[in-house]
Amino acid sequence: MGEISITKLLVVGALIVLLFGTKKLRTLGGDLGAAIKGFKKAMNDDDAAAKATADSERLSHKE
């Protein structure tokens, strides 16, 4: 009973689709994708800002 088979996953997936509907799931997927995209962009912006700060500090220490 502890094993998760493909048939159990399909049944759970079908129940979720019946419960929420395809339109709501599509909207949820789009929102999740946009959130992940925004998170990645924020992380890249933060890394770029940290690198620029480190570079400017390194240049000021050389003077």
N, C-alpha and C positions, 0 to 999 in steps of 0.2 A: 504494500500500500504506500510505501514511502517513495517509490519511484515515480518520476514524472515522464510520461510517455507522450508521443506526438499526438495521440488521440485525445488525451486529457488537455493538452495545450489548445488543440483545435476547438474542443468543447468550450473551454474557458473563453477563447477568442470570440466564438459565436455568441456566447452569452453577453459579453461586453458590447459587441456590435448591436445586439438586440436591445440591450438596456439603454445605451447612450445614443445610438443612431450614427450613421456614417458621417453626416454633416458636422455633428458636434466633435466627433473624433478627428475629422479632417482639420477643423478649426484648432483643436487642441494640439495636433501635430505641427501645424503652422506656427502657433504661438511658441511651442517648445523649440522649434528650429530657430525662430527669431531670437529667442532668449539665449540660446547657445551661441549664435552668431554675434550677438551683442557682447556676451561675456568674453569671447575670443578677441574681439576688437578692443575691449577695455584692457585685457591683459597685454596685448601687443602695444597699445598706447602707453601703458604703465611701464613696460620694459624699455620702450624707446625713451621715455622721460628719464628713467633711472640711468640709462646709458649716457644720455646727454649731460646729466648732472655729474656723473662720474668723470666724463671727459673734461668738463669745464673745471672740476676740482683738480684733476691731474695737471691741466695746463696752468692753473694758478699756483700750484706747488712748485712748478719748474722755474717760475720767475724769481 
